[in-house]
């Protein structure tokens, strides 16, 4: 007997042999290309409103430029976006902007991190206080 799943996209897929017990819940989120582009636009706008010092602003702007360029590409390199996002999130956290701007920055960062995939946990770790 064979069982083929073929092509499937989902946030959480469990494929087990035997019994599986789940305590709590499981959630998945899929972010499409248009949604991630909109999240990057919102992130840029929130950063512009964050009142960062000139040096931090320049470094964050450069990182956002990398992200914007990559998400507009025909085949974006998610790992490059993840690296740039991790740097941007670290700079914003160190500057205190996350604490001040809150969800205006956190929401778009989380959306991009979800789209990136495996880099998401590293970025999410930076968002903890």
Buried (B, 14 or more C-beta within 10 A) or exposed (E): EEEEEEEEEEEEEEEEEEEEEEEEEEEEEEBEEEBBBBBBEBBBEBBEEBEBEEEBBEBBBEBBEBBBEBBEEEEBEBEBBBBBBBBBBBBBBEBEBBEEBEEBBBBBBBBBBBBBEEBBEBBBEBBEE
